[in-house]
Amino acid sequence: MKNTNHPTIRPKIHPGARSEIKAHIIREGLTMQELVATLAEKYGWSDSVSNFSAKLSRDSIRYHEVVELADILGYRIVWQKKEGD
């Protein structure tokens, strides 16, 4: 039986991530509708712009979704070790 006494802990995305994601969309010359349609076609996302906007507003976008989003925009997520650490 699942213990329901403890709330689910969901890490928040970086506070500036919403603005950064939107800036990349604009920089690539895409509309939100075009982006969402491409995400739906390639990765099976919902084709609703309002659902996508809500994910960004609620900070509920998942890591794998960010990776897929970056792919559509022509980027990849790279983990780079900080120098001096």
PyMOL commands that set and color helices and strands:
alter all, ss='L'
color gray80, all
select helices_A, chain A and resi 17-27+32-43+49-58+63-73
alter helices_A, ss='H'
color red, helices_A
deselect
rebuild
show_as cartoon
